[in-house]
Amino acid sequence: MKQSQHLSSDRLNLFFDEKKKRKKGTCSSIMGMNIPLKLQVLSRGRPFFVLLLVGTGLMFALGMIQWIIASIRSSNFRFESSPAFLLQTGQALEGVVLSMKAERFSHTREVLHKNLNITVTQYIPLQYNSPEVEQALEKFFQGSREYHTDQNLKVFSNRMAFVSAMQAFVDDDSVGWDSWRFFFEDDISLHSSLTPDRAKEALAKGLALAAGDGAIYLGICGPTCSAGAVHLHIERRSNAHSVSVDAAQCSGTCAHAFGFKKWKAIGFLLHMNKLEMESEYKRMYFDQVLVAYALQVHRIWVVGSNLQSPAKGMSNHFGILFQDRDAFHSTISF
């Protein structure tokens, strides 16, 4: 019993050695890692040490996630299924042309395929004086036929056609949520400062720029743009085609050349009738709905925001595609 009440000399030496180590804050090795003795003491019977390791791991994981997100957002990062990649490899993007005349559709199809590698199909709007358009316009104005003029019926037929073409895009199960589709009127031409190669490059870089917004203009009228246009750095292959190409976020009229991603088209169709407008009369114009969307939700990237239309009397039109009024008159205004 007496012997058990006293520490042996060896145990006393071990006790004092350990006490000295604790005062100096020295470390001992656990599983090959040098762990401060204070942490070892705290970890005995407590989850402190485990929590420390878990917290460190979580911080590392969050850092990796932030790095991945930053890489995706970088302009140099591209998925192989991106529009830019498709254009560079010669694969076609898809579009719809609103057209009632074969000649005008053929011209537009050639412009888009040759210069931008966009494959299009024809969408034939309803005749403006058809019973379907007349009934739809009457319903739009809640039973009133006050606005039933030829001009207004043509305008509303155009709106109905765009909405129907976009709804077909949304309902297409073969198309992914992040896919682009373009919508055109049948009076467009490529800006004269661009070659087909430069136009494709401008479109690819514009699509990469607008990927997060999901909406883009290839041509616009009377734009009001945010400060800070982006220079797209299109390669200049000859002195004859050396004009720079910019992109800017704008609002403006005209709907002759624009595109939506599928997820954006869904949101646009759901909310287009909820946008604030000066009057229901203006809401009848599809391009005015686009203006309201750009002002109330976010402005839309315009590819070629610095390229002024070469057509006569169209000095306030900009973009890589312009309404070629020298070749085709408007089917709505005339």
Buried (B, 14 or more C-beta within 10 A) or exposed (E): EEEEEEEEEEEEEEEEEEEEEBEEEEBEEEEEEEBEBEEBEEBEEEEEBEEBEEEEEEEEEEEEEEEEEEEEEEEEEBEEEBBBBBBBEEEBBBBBBBBBEEEBBBBBBEBBBEBBBBEBEBBEBBEBEEEEBBEBBBEBBEEEEEBBEEEBBBBBBBBBBBBBBBEEBBEEEEBEEBBBBBBBBBBBBBBEBBBBEBBBBBBBBBBBBBBEBBBBBBBBBEBEBEEEBBEBEBEEEEEEBEBEBBBBBBBBBBBBBBBBBBBBBBBBBEEBEEBEBEEEBEBBBBBBBBBBBBEEBBBBBBBBBBBBBBBEEBEBBBBBBBBBBEEBEEBBEE
